[in-house]
Amino acid sequence: MNIAVITGASSGMGKEFVKRLFDEKDAVLGAPFDEIWMIARSKDKLSALKESLGNTRTRVLPLDLTDTASIEALSTLLSVEKPAIRLLINCAGMGKSGKFSKQTASDTHNAIALNCDALSCVTRTCLPYMTGLSGKRSGTIINIASSAGFLPQPGFAVYAASKSYVISFSRALREELKKENISVTCVCPGPVDTDFIKVSRNDPNATFTGIKAKFVTTTDKLIPASIKAAKKGKGMLVFGLGQKALHLASKILPTSWILFFERGSV
Ligand SMILES: NC(=O)c1ccc[n+]([C@@H]2O[C@H](COP(=O)([O-])OP(=O)(O)OC[C@H]3O[C@@H](n4cnc5c(N)ncnc54)[C@H](OP(=O)(O)O)[C@@H]3O)[C@@H](O)[C@H]2O)c1
């Protein structure tokens, strides 16, 4: 059984990936998929997505990825079903905005546990089922990082640091997995119009403000571009001109200058 595993599938980018990949045909991604395994905590949202796709070829896996028992449950399921995982998309992620000193211990823990630990553990759990598969490519991994990972971000310190981890991890993993014919693409978007900002600010009406508001993109632009980059086997997709400029600035400007420009964002 050829499958795609998508975390964070109940909302935003992950949900858009499910919808776009449901009828994917490109063999380089290992498509067509017999099933897409959709992971998130919200069983109701995942079930609604499954229903909207005709209750076929998707599997609802309501798991809290910050709980090690969930990783064990995924591992057990894989060992029983032994699918060929052709595509893994690590999309689940969150971060609380505001000064670090005002964050609760669980705000900090949850962001690191989900963005870094769970992403690595899901990848480790899936890899044995991605290796040694026949075809143009054995497997593909898409990790969703963020342009926040290019720079330290006062006011979003833990989240930005966690996304630096995702970028670094993805780059190293890409090199390690070349011999296995597994491609790793790291996607670095700027602000995207999803529930992310609402979760981040604990406010159901929150929207991006300030300079970030000028660079907001949508999942219907970002996700097709991400799939295209993964098909081409690109190591990194920095999405949008503004984010490309930020990426360049992060490489050529001293960090102290960047932190100076960021003053006032907290
Ligand atoms: N939106 C942006 O501006 C932006 C920009 C750059 C990067 N990103 C990154 O893009 C990725 C997708 O975010 P999004 O914008 O699509 O936000 P979103 O709409 O809030 O989606 C986040 C997803 O993560 C899942 N999730 C959260 N906590 C989880 C947990 N403990 N266990 C399992 N799943 C969990 C959520 O599902 P449940 O709540 O049902 O568990 C949801 O499906 C994240 O990694 C985010 O950091 C977002």
The ligand as an SDF file (V2000), in Angstrom:
LIG
                    3D

 48 52  0  0  0  0  0  0  0  0999 V2000
    0.5440   30.4910    9.0490 N   0  0  0  0  0  0  0  0  0  0  0  0
    1.7080   31.0700    9.0730 C   0  0  0  0  0  0  0  0  0  0  0  0
    1.8220   32.2990    9.0590 O   0  0  0  0  0  0  0  0  0  0  0  0
    2.9560   30.2190    9.0320 C   0  0  0  0  0  0  0  0  0  0  0  0
    4.1220   30.7960    8.5270 C   0  0  0  0  0  0  0  0  0  0  0  0
    5.2610   30.0380    8.4490 C   0  0  0  0  0  0  0  0  0  0  0  0
    5.2410   28.7180    8.8730 C   0  0  0  0  0  0  0  0  0  0  0  0
    4.0940   28.1870    9.3940 N   0  0  0  0  0  0  0  0  0  0  0  0
    4.1160   26.7900    9.8100 C   0  0  0  0  0  0  0  0  0  0  0  0
    3.2240   26.0870    8.9740 O   0  0  0  0  0  0  0  0  0  0  0  0
    2.7890   24.8980    9.6270 C   0  0  0  0  0  0  0  0  0  0  0  0
    1.2940   24.7690    9.4630 C   0  0  0  0  0  0  0  0  0  0  0  0
    0.6600   25.8210   10.1590 O   0  0  0  0  0  0  0  0  0  0  0  0
   -0.6790   26.4920    9.6420 P   0  0  0  0  0  0  0  0  0  0  0  0
   -0.3400   27.8560    9.2260 O   0  0  0  0  0  0  0  0  0  0  0  0
   -1.3730   25.6020    8.6990 O   0  0  0  0  0  0  0  0  0  0  0  0
   -1.4640   26.6250   11.0290 O   0  0  0  0  0  0  0  0  0  0  0  0
   -2.7890   25.9390   11.5760 P   0  0  0  0  0  0  0  0  0  0  0  0
   -3.9140   26.1850   10.6340 O   0  0  0  0  0  0  0  0  0  0  0  0
   -2.9180   26.4210   12.9800 O   0  0  0  0  0  0  0  0  0  0  0  0
   -2.4370   24.3800   11.5540 O   0  0  0  0  0  0  0  0  0  0  0  0
   -1.6310   23.7750   12.5330 C   0  0  0  0  0  0  0  0  0  0  0  0
   -1.8740   22.2850   12.4840 C   0  0  0  0  0  0  0  0  0  0  0  0
   -1.0630   21.6620   13.4800 O   0  0  0  0  0  0  0  0  0  0  0  0
   -1.8910   20.7590   14.2150 C   0  0  0  0  0  0  0  0  0  0  0  0
   -1.4150   20.6010   15.5870 N   0  0  0  0  0  0  0  0  0  0  0  0
   -1.2340   21.5670   16.5220 C   0  0  0  0  0  0  0  0  0  0  0  0
   -0.8210   21.0280   17.6710 N   0  0  0  0  0  0  0  0  0  0  0  0
   -0.7360   19.6840   17.4650 C   0  0  0  0  0  0  0  0  0  0  0  0
   -0.3730   18.5870   18.2810 C   0  0  0  0  0  0  0  0  0  0  0  0
   -0.0110   18.7530   19.5710 N   0  0  0  0  0  0  0  0  0  0  0  0
   -0.4120   17.3440   17.7520 N   0  0  0  0  0  0  0  0  0  0  0  0
   -0.7810   17.1490   16.4540 C   0  0  0  0  0  0  0  0  0  0  0  0
   -1.1110   18.1480   15.6280 N   0  0  0  0  0  0  0  0  0  0  0  0
   -1.1090   19.4100   16.1430 C   0  0  0  0  0  0  0  0  0  0  0  0
   -3.2650   21.4280   14.1980 C   0  0  0  0  0  0  0  0  0  0  0  0
   -4.3050   20.4810   14.3930 O   0  0  0  0  0  0  0  0  0  0  0  0
   -5.0720   20.2440   15.7840 P   0  0  0  0  0  0  0  0  0  0  0  0
   -5.2790   21.5650   16.4380 O   0  0  0  0  0  0  0  0  0  0  0  0
   -6.3190   19.5580   15.3220 O   0  0  0  0  0  0  0  0  0  0  0  0
   -4.1950   19.3330   16.5560 O   0  0  0  0  0  0  0  0  0  0  0  0
   -3.3180   21.9160   12.7640 C   0  0  0  0  0  0  0  0  0  0  0  0
   -3.7400   20.8840   11.9140 O   0  0  0  0  0  0  0  0  0  0  0  0
    3.2710   25.0190   11.0630 C   0  0  0  0  0  0  0  0  0  0  0  0
    4.4350   24.2290   11.2150 O   0  0  0  0  0  0  0  0  0  0  0  0
    3.6180   26.4910   11.2060 C   0  0  0  0  0  0  0  0  0  0  0  0
    4.6240   26.6960   12.1660 O   0  0  0  0  0  0  0  0  0  0  0  0
    2.9400   28.9150    9.4730 C   0  0  0  0  0  0  0  0  0  0  0  0
  1  2  1  0
  2  3  2  0
  2  4  1  0
  4  5  1  0
  4 48  2  0
  5  6  2  0
  6  7  1  0
  7  8  2  0
  8  9  1  0
  8 48  1  0
  9 10  1  0
  9 46  1  0
 10 11  1  0
 11 12  1  0
 11 44  1  0
 12 13  1  0
 13 14  1  0
 14 15  2  0
 14 16  1  0
 14 17  1  0
 17 18  1  0
 18 19  2  0
 18 20  1  0
 18 21  1  0
 21 22  1  0
 22 23  1  0
 23 24  1  0
 23 42  1  0
 24 25  1  0
 25 26  1  0
 25 36  1  0
 26 27  1  0
 26 35  1  0
 27 28  2  0
 28 29  1  0
 29 30  1  0
 29 35  2  0
 30 31  1  0
 30 32  2  0
 32 33  1  0
 33 34  2  0
 34 35  1  0
 36 37  1  0
 36 42  1  0
 37 38  1  0
 38 39  2  0
 38 40  1  0
 38 41  1  0
 42 43  1  0
 44 45  1  0
 44 46  1  0
 46 47  1  0
M  CHG  2   8   1  16  -1
M  END
$$$$
